[in-house]
Amino acid sequence: MSGRVRILGPNSVVGRSFVVHANEDDLGRGQGDQRPESLRTGNAGARLGCGVIGLALRT
């Protein structure tokens, strides 16, 4: 478990959104003909899933 991710407190991830892409983001470092797309999308590929982190109440 990462020490950086917190469910509660000032650095909570609750309410944050996330997107899972097919590939690793190249951080805009694409070369040649891939450069324009790299700057725009990071060449991360298709979106596989996305969502918002929330808490469920116990019933």
C-alpha positions in Angstrom: 0.0 0.0 0.0 1.3 3.4 -0.9 2.0 5.9 1.9 0.9 8.7 -0.4 -2.7 7.7 -0.9 -5.1 8.6 1.9 -8.8 8.0 2.2 -9.3 10.5 5.0 -7.6 13.8 5.9 -6.3 16.8 4.1 -4.8 14.8 1.2 -7.8 12.5 0.8 -8.4 11.0 -2.7 -12.2 10.9 -2.0 -14.0 13.0 -4.7 -11.1 12.9 -7.1 -11.4 11.5 -10.6 -9.2 9.1 -12.5 -8.7 7.8 -16.0 -7.0 4.5 -16.8 -5.3 4.5 -20.3 -4.1 1.6 -22.4 -0.5 2.8 -22.4 1.9 4.8 -20.2 1.9 8.6 -20.7 5.1 9.8 -22.4 4.7 13.2 -20.7 4.9 15.1 -24.0 8.3 13.7 -24.9 7.2 12.0 -28.2 9.6 12.4 -31.1 9.1 13.1 -34.9 5.6 12.7 -36.3 4.3 11.6 -32.8 5.3 14.9 -31.3 2.0 16.9 -31.8 -0.1 14.0 -30.4 2.3 13.5 -27.6 1.9 17.2 -26.5 -1.9 16.9 -26.7 -2.5 13.5 -25.2 0.8 12.0 -24.0 0.3 9.1 -26.4 -1.4 7.2 -23.6 -3.7 5.4 -25.9 -7.4 4.5 -25.5 -9.3 5.2 -22.3 -10.0 1.9 -20.6 -11.9 3.2 -17.7 -12.6 6.3 -15.6 -14.5 7.2 -12.4 -14.7 9.2 -9.3 -13.5 7.9 -5.9 -16.1 7.8 -3.3 -17.1 6.3 0.0 -20.1 3.9 0.4 -22.2 4.0 3.6 -22.6 0.8 5.5 -26.2 -0.4 5.7 
